[in-house]
Amino acid sequence: MSRFKPLTESEMSDAQRKAVKELESGPRGKFNPLGPNAVLLRSVALMSRTQKVGEYLRYSCSLPPRLREFAIIITARQWSAQVEWIEHSPRAVKEGIDPGVIEDLLQGRPPRALQDDEAAVYRFCKELHDSHGVSDATFAAVADRFGEQGVVDLIGLTGYYTMLAMVLNVAQQPLPGGVAPPLPALQ
């Protein structure tokens, strides 16, 4: 059960209702009452601003959709963010990430069958999560392939989805439809 009671439309302030309508008018199309924006709505200005950042990162940043979803699930796994994992691991498969790679991540193993661009993204995200920075070689591998904008967009994806994972984990948002948590604890 969430630490934050779901808000009905009648319980929302005018500003909250406006923020939900704005979110629904974008590419997400609907407001997820179990998602991080449902929690962030308690700080409507924060939710409004961050959802615009998220809209850019998820739908139109310079990285291809396959690698965006890959970076998202790497971050979800790192933070054991169950809701993020449930939402984005099927999207990663749909965008072309091998199901075996996703299973390796799920089990906390380094993925074994990565394409070259996936390997660069994995190393970058993993180093950033583990050491709070990246080596020159890891930076160069992403910059050479995706340019400086790609590096910045990958940092943005990792940071944004880290924030969402924190929100979801602290809120203890329930999983949709009573689904069992798919992510085992990391060792």
Backbone bond lengths (Angstrom), bond angles and torsions (degrees), N, CA, C in turn:
res aa  C-N    CA-C-N  psi(-1)  N-CA   C-N-CA  omega(-1)  CA-C   N-CA-C  phi
1 M - - - 1.450 - - 1.528 109.21 -
2 S 1.302 115.52 135.84 1.452 120.79 -178.22 1.524 111.07 -66.88
3 R 1.303 114.93 148.12 1.459 120.33 172.82 1.530 110.86 -74.49
4 F 1.317 116.31 -12.22 1.459 122.47 179.25 1.521 108.64 -114.87
5 K 1.309 115.58 118.83 1.464 120.23 178.73 1.533 108.79 -63.76
6 P 1.334 117.22 133.18 1.468 118.58 176.43 1.528 110.46 -57.93
7 L 1.312 115.50 138.48 1.463 120.59 179.30 1.520 109.82 -91.45
8 T 1.310 116.15 129.84 1.463 119.72 170.48 1.523 107.30 -82.25
9 E 1.308 116.31 163.03 1.460 119.52 179.79 1.528 111.06 -58.88
10 S 1.323 117.00 -37.04 1.471 119.77 -178.94 1.530 112.01 -70.01
11 E 1.319 117.60 -22.60 1.471 121.13 177.91 1.528 112.46 -84.83
12 M 1.322 117.00 -14.52 1.464 120.66 -177.88 1.518 110.94 -78.82
13 S 1.327 113.97 147.85 1.465 119.80 172.10 1.529 108.36 -74.30
14 D 1.315 115.46 168.06 1.469 119.47 176.29 1.528 110.39 -58.16
15 A 1.329 116.51 -41.39 1.469 120.44 179.92 1.532 111.07 -63.73
16 Q 1.322 117.45 -39.66 1.464 120.55 178.11 1.528 111.33 -66.10
17 R 1.323 116.84 -44.19 1.471 120.16 178.06 1.531 110.64 -61.09
18 K 1.326 116.08 -41.28 1.466 120.40 178.47 1.533 110.38 -62.77
19 A 1.325 117.31 -42.28 1.470 120.99 179.83 1.528 111.35 -63.93
20 V 1.326 116.74 -39.76 1.470 120.74 178.04 1.524 109.95 -64.88
21 K 1.331 117.02 -44.79 1.473 120.43 179.33 1.528 110.69 -61.69
22 E 1.322 116.67 -39.94 1.464 120.62 178.58 1.529 110.41 -63.39
23 L 1.319 117.29 -44.25 1.465 121.07 177.42 1.525 110.06 -60.38
24 E 1.319 116.78 -45.13 1.468 121.14 -177.01 1.531 112.62 -68.57
25 S 1.317 117.42 -21.09 1.464 119.93 178.48 1.527 111.97 -82.20
26 G 1.323 117.24 -7.56 1.461 121.66 179.57 1.517 112.09 -94.64
27 P 1.325 116.95 -166.17 1.465 120.83 -175.02 1.528 114.81 -67.06
28 R 1.322 118.63 -19.84 1.466 119.69 177.08 1.529 110.82 -65.96
29 G 1.334 115.90 -37.70 1.454 121.19 175.32 1.510 115.71 78.88
30 K 1.312 117.95 -24.70 1.470 119.56 -179.76 1.523 109.29 -149.55
31 F 1.291 114.78 156.61 1.462 122.94 177.41 1.521 107.69 -93.97
32 N 1.318 117.12 124.12 1.465 122.17 -178.94 1.531 109.08 -91.79
33 P 1.329 118.74 110.89 1.464 121.03 -177.72 1.529 113.73 -67.94
34 L 1.344 117.60 -10.96 1.465 120.97 176.39 1.525 111.95 -104.20
35 G 1.315 117.00 -4.26 1.454 121.17 -175.61 1.521 113.14 -85.31
36 P 1.322 115.73 177.02 1.463 120.13 -177.22 1.523 113.61 -65.37
37 N 1.334 117.72 -31.15 1.467 118.50 179.48 1.520 112.47 -65.91
38 A 1.328 117.11 -25.74 1.472 120.26 175.95 1.525 110.73 -65.39
39 V 1.321 116.74 -32.95 1.465 121.35 176.29 1.527 109.38 -78.93
40 L 1.331 115.88 -48.26 1.462 120.47 -177.95 1.524 112.54 -60.71
41 L 1.315 117.55 -21.33 1.463 121.93 179.70 1.533 111.60 -58.12
42 R 1.327 117.55 -21.27 1.477 120.52 176.88 1.523 111.10 -64.97
43 S 1.326 116.48 -24.43 1.460 122.10 171.99 1.524 105.78 -118.65
44 V 1.321 115.55 82.15 1.463 121.56 -167.43 1.526 112.17 -58.01
45 A 1.314 118.40 -36.46 1.467 120.04 178.86 1.528 110.44 -66.40
46 L 1.320 116.80 -40.73 1.468 120.26 177.10 1.524 110.28 -63.86
47 M 1.324 116.77 -46.73 1.468 120.44 -179.92 1.524 110.86 -60.46
48 S 1.312 117.56 -45.33 1.468 120.85 -178.50 1.523 111.57 -60.85
49 R 1.313 116.04 -42.86 1.464 119.44 -178.04 1.527 111.80 -73.69
50 T 1.319 116.73 -45.35 1.469 118.40 -176.71 1.518 111.88 -69.93
51 Q 1.321 118.41 -32.62 1.465 118.35 179.85 1.526 110.36 -66.73
52 K 1.324 117.75 -28.76 1.470 120.05 175.67 1.525 110.57 -70.40
53 V 1.328 116.92 -39.44 1.469 120.52 174.56 1.528 109.20 -61.73
54 G 1.328 115.66 -46.41 1.460 120.19 179.31 1.512 112.70 -61.92
55 E 1.319 116.53 -38.30 1.469 120.35 178.02 1.525 110.16 -59.88
56 Y 1.335 116.85 -45.23 1.468 120.01 177.65 1.526 110.69 -62.47
57 L 1.319 116.55 -51.34 1.459 120.09 -174.81 1.528 111.82 -62.61
58 R 1.308 117.08 -45.19 1.467 120.30 -174.92 1.525 113.08 -75.74
59 Y 1.321 117.65 -35.59 1.460 119.83 -170.76 1.526 115.32 -108.97
60 S 1.318 119.15 -19.72 1.465 116.26 -173.56 1.521 115.95 -147.98
61 C 1.311 119.42 12.09 1.465 118.20 178.01 1.532 109.66 -67.40
62 S 1.307 116.51 173.01 1.464 121.67 -171.22 1.528 114.37 -70.57
63 L 1.308 118.60 -17.03 1.465 120.67 179.12 1.528 110.15 -79.50
64 P 1.335 117.34 148.55 1.467 118.93 177.15 1.531 111.21 -64.14
65 P 1.338 117.41 151.11 1.471 120.70 -178.65 1.534 113.73 -52.16
66 R 1.318 117.73 -37.75 1.470 121.00 179.63 1.528 110.71 -58.94
67 L 1.325 116.65 -43.28 1.465 120.13 -177.95 1.525 111.99 -78.75
68 R 1.325 117.23 -28.71 1.471 119.54 173.33 1.522 109.47 -60.77
69 E 1.339 115.48 -50.97 1.468 119.22 -179.03 1.522 111.19 -63.77
70 F 1.321 117.31 -34.89 1.461 120.68 177.98 1.528 110.11 -63.72
71 A 1.327 117.37 -47.13 1.470 120.54 178.18 1.528 110.90 -60.82
72 I 1.319 116.71 -37.63 1.469 120.69 179.41 1.524 110.67 -63.85
73 I 1.340 117.65 -45.25 1.473 117.85 -177.63 1.526 111.99 -75.56
74 I 1.327 118.18 -26.95 1.472 119.55 172.19 1.525 108.49 -60.86
75 T 1.321 116.08 -44.99 1.464 121.21 179.88 1.526 111.14 -66.99
76 A 1.318 117.12 -43.20 1.475 120.29 177.70 1.524 110.52 -58.72
77 R 1.319 116.99 -42.53 1.471 120.92 179.82 1.522 110.21 -65.80
78 Q 1.322 116.28 -43.84 1.466 121.23 -178.15 1.525 111.04 -57.91
79 W 1.332 116.16 -37.67 1.462 122.07 -176.81 1.524 112.97 -99.45
80 S 1.330 117.43 4.69 1.476 121.99 -175.55 1.528 110.64 48.87
81 A 1.320 114.69 45.08 1.464 121.56 -179.21 1.526 108.28 -87.75
82 Q 1.317 115.29 94.75 1.461 121.78 -172.65 1.535 112.53 -60.80
83 V 1.328 116.99 -46.91 1.465 120.51 -177.79 1.530 110.09 -62.38
84 E 1.335 117.33 -44.31 1.468 120.93 177.80 1.525 110.58 -59.85
85 W 1.334 116.17 -44.14 1.466 120.36 -179.08 1.531 110.61 -61.64
86 I 1.327 116.41 -47.70 1.471 120.67 -179.31 1.529 110.50 -60.54
87 E 1.307 116.42 -39.28 1.466 121.45 -177.99 1.534 112.01 -72.75
88 H 1.329 117.44 -40.79 1.466 119.96 -168.25 1.526 115.83 -104.06
89 S 1.319 120.29 -21.42 1.473 118.19 -179.83 1.534 111.77 -64.56
90 P 1.343 120.57 -39.72 1.471 118.37 174.91 1.535 112.45 -64.72
91 R 1.313 116.58 -33.78 1.471 119.79 177.58 1.525 110.57 -66.59
92 A 1.333 116.14 -37.85 1.465 119.58 178.35 1.528 110.34 -61.57
93 V 1.328 116.83 -42.50 1.471 120.57 177.11 1.527 109.70 -62.94
94 K 1.319 116.71 -46.35 1.468 121.23 -179.53 1.528 111.22 -59.01
95 E 1.332 116.73 -35.23 1.468 120.87 -179.28 1.528 112.61 -82.07
96 G 1.343 117.23 -8.03 1.461 118.90 173.84 1.513 116.92 117.61
97 I 1.325 118.46 6.16 1.468 119.83 174.86 1.526 107.81 -76.11
98 D 1.318 115.78 131.11 1.463 121.75 -178.15 1.531 110.22 -61.35
99 P 1.330 118.35 132.68 1.470 120.74 178.28 1.531 113.27 -56.77
100 G 1.331 118.08 -30.29 1.466 120.71 176.51 1.520 112.15 -64.85
101 V 1.319 116.43 -36.05 1.470 121.51 176.12 1.526 109.24 -64.41
102 I 1.312 116.22 -42.74 1.466 120.68 179.77 1.525 110.38 -65.74
103 E 1.313 117.55 -40.07 1.471 120.76 177.39 1.527 110.79 -63.16
104 D 1.339 117.23 -41.48 1.469 119.83 176.39 1.526 110.43 -59.25
105 L 1.322 117.21 -47.43 1.470 120.30 177.81 1.523 110.94 -59.59
106 L 1.321 116.27 -46.36 1.464 121.68 -179.78 1.523 110.83 -53.00
107 Q 1.330 116.26 -42.73 1.463 121.56 -177.74 1.530 113.05 -84.27
108 G 1.333 117.42 0.88 1.461 120.84 178.47 1.517 113.51 79.86
109 R 1.331 116.94 18.14 1.467 121.73 179.27 1.522 109.72 -98.27
110 P 1.336 117.06 148.80 1.468 118.14 170.91 1.533 109.08 -62.58
111 P 1.310 118.44 131.61 1.469 120.28 -179.89 1.526 111.21 -61.59
112 R 1.335 115.44 140.22 1.464 120.49 -174.52 1.515 113.92 -97.63
113 A 1.283 119.95 -28.78 1.470 121.90 -171.01 1.522 111.02 -115.66
114 L 1.325 116.16 60.90 1.463 119.93 -176.61 1.519 111.76 -93.46
115 Q 1.325 115.92 141.85 1.458 120.31 167.29 1.531 107.29 -70.57
116 D 1.334 117.03 162.55 1.466 120.34 -175.75 1.529 112.85 -57.43
117 D 1.335 117.69 -43.57 1.464 119.53 -179.16 1.528 111.01 -68.23
118 E 1.327 116.84 -35.46 1.468 120.82 176.69 1.526 110.85 -65.89
119 A 1.336 116.51 -39.47 1.471 120.33 179.29 1.526 110.44 -62.88
120 A 1.330 117.03 -40.70 1.468 120.37 178.81 1.528 110.62 -63.97
121 V 1.326 117.05 -43.54 1.469 121.43 179.20 1.523 110.18 -66.50
122 Y 1.318 117.92 -43.31 1.466 121.27 179.92 1.525 110.61 -60.07
123 R 1.340 116.90 -50.16 1.472 119.90 -179.22 1.523 110.75 -59.48
124 F 1.329 116.37 -44.19 1.461 120.67 -179.08 1.529 110.69 -60.60
125 C 1.318 116.41 -53.07 1.470 120.30 -177.79 1.524 111.30 -62.89
126 K 1.312 117.13 -44.24 1.466 121.06 -177.62 1.529 110.46 -64.35
127 E 1.328 116.87 -45.93 1.470 119.52 177.65 1.523 111.21 -61.81
128 L 1.316 116.17 -43.45 1.463 119.85 -179.13 1.524 110.96 -61.78
129 H 1.325 116.93 -42.87 1.466 120.07 177.43 1.528 111.82 -67.44
130 D 1.310 117.22 -43.59 1.468 120.73 -173.02 1.524 113.50 -78.27
131 S 1.339 117.41 -39.65 1.472 119.12 -173.99 1.523 113.42 -117.47
132 H 1.331 116.62 0.90 1.467 122.49 177.71 1.524 112.73 64.66
133 G 1.304 115.69 24.85 1.461 124.08 175.55 1.516 108.02 -171.12
134 V 1.329 116.82 -178.35 1.465 120.20 176.55 1.523 109.40 -135.07
135 S 1.322 115.60 153.91 1.462 121.31 178.07 1.529 110.14 -72.07
136 D 1.331 115.54 164.86 1.463 120.15 176.42 1.526 111.02 -59.18
137 A 1.323 116.65 -41.02 1.473 120.55 -178.72 1.528 111.00 -65.17
138 T 1.308 116.88 -41.15 1.466 120.87 179.86 1.524 110.48 -68.05
139 F 1.329 116.33 -42.05 1.467 120.63 176.07 1.524 110.13 -58.94
140 A 1.336 116.12 -48.81 1.468 120.91 -177.46 1.525 111.82 -62.03
141 A 1.330 117.17 -38.19 1.470 120.00 -179.13 1.525 111.20 -61.15
142 V 1.327 117.18 -38.28 1.469 120.68 178.92 1.533 110.24 -79.67
143 A 1.327 117.28 -43.39 1.468 120.42 -178.83 1.525 111.54 -63.72
144 D 1.328 117.56 -40.93 1.467 120.43 179.97 1.524 111.49 -64.71
145 R 1.306 116.87 -33.98 1.469 121.50 -176.67 1.534 112.13 -86.11
146 F 1.343 117.21 -38.80 1.470 120.68 -170.75 1.526 114.25 -120.93
147 G 1.317 118.27 -2.88 1.455 121.65 -179.20 1.524 112.20 77.99
148 E 1.325 114.73 175.45 1.460 119.66 -178.95 1.523 111.90 -63.42
149 Q 1.330 117.23 -37.45 1.466 119.00 177.75 1.522 110.05 -62.30
150 G 1.315 117.63 -39.75 1.463 120.80 177.89 1.513 112.12 -61.37
151 V 1.339 116.41 -40.16 1.468 120.08 177.07 1.526 109.78 -61.69
152 V 1.324 116.08 -49.04 1.467 120.06 -178.13 1.529 110.79 -64.28
153 D 1.325 117.19 -40.83 1.467 119.39 178.33 1.526 111.43 -64.98
154 L 1.330 117.79 -36.67 1.466 120.12 177.88 1.531 110.72 -68.13
155 I 1.329 117.19 -39.76 1.469 120.04 173.77 1.532 109.13 -60.11
156 G 1.327 116.40 -45.02 1.464 120.56 179.28 1.514 112.81 -60.16
157 L 1.338 117.35 -45.68 1.469 120.85 177.63 1.519 111.03 -58.37
158 T 1.325 115.33 -47.29 1.461 119.91 -177.97 1.525 110.75 -63.68
159 G 1.321 116.63 -44.45 1.460 120.10 -179.56 1.518 113.22 -68.14
160 Y 1.318 116.68 -44.07 1.466 120.70 -179.46 1.524 110.84 -62.67
161 Y 1.319 117.02 -47.54 1.465 118.93 -178.31 1.525 112.12 -74.10
162 T 1.325 118.01 -22.11 1.467 120.13 169.73 1.525 109.49 -65.52
163 M 1.333 116.76 -45.14 1.463 119.76 177.66 1.529 110.72 -59.74
164 L 1.333 117.07 -45.41 1.466 119.43 179.56 1.522 111.30 -62.88
165 A 1.329 117.28 -39.03 1.468 120.44 177.53 1.521 110.25 -61.71
166 M 1.325 116.97 -42.52 1.464 120.33 177.77 1.528 110.48 -61.00
167 V 1.321 116.04 -45.78 1.470 120.66 179.36 1.525 110.07 -58.41
168 L 1.330 116.48 -50.29 1.468 120.86 -177.82 1.523 111.80 -63.76
169 N 1.328 116.79 -41.92 1.464 120.09 -178.26 1.523 111.97 -68.79
170 V 1.324 117.12 -42.12 1.465 119.70 178.96 1.528 110.37 -68.23
171 A 1.324 116.81 -39.99 1.468 120.67 -179.89 1.522 112.48 -71.23
172 Q 1.311 116.49 -20.81 1.470 122.14 -174.73 1.527 110.36 55.43
173 Q 1.339 113.96 49.34 1.459 119.21 179.51 1.528 110.24 -60.80
174 P 1.330 116.84 136.27 1.467 119.96 179.34 1.526 110.82 -70.32
175 L 1.310 114.84 154.32 1.455 119.98 177.33 1.520 109.12 -80.75
176 P 1.319 117.53 149.16 1.466 119.69 -177.30 1.524 111.87 -64.26
177 G 1.315 115.63 138.04 1.459 121.42 173.99 1.509 115.63 58.85
178 G 1.321 117.93 26.25 1.455 120.51 178.79 1.520 114.47 67.99
179 V 1.328 117.57 20.74 1.463 122.62 178.96 1.531 109.35 -60.38
180 A 1.325 116.61 141.26 1.468 120.96 175.92 1.527 108.98 -71.14
181 P 1.326 117.89 145.99 1.463 120.28 178.25 1.531 110.60 -59.14
182 P 1.340 118.00 122.25 1.458 119.78 -177.33 1.522 114.23 -78.91
183 L 1.327 117.50 -24.72 1.459 120.61 -173.56 1.522 111.17 -91.15
184 P 1.345 117.32 117.14 1.458 118.64 173.40 1.531 109.69 -72.28
185 A 1.312 116.29 159.85 1.463 120.56 178.13 1.524 109.48 -61.59
186 L 1.328 116.23 141.36 1.462 120.85 175.43 1.518 109.35 -80.00
187 Q 1.305 115.71 145.03 1.473 120.57 178.71 1.510 110.62 -89.86
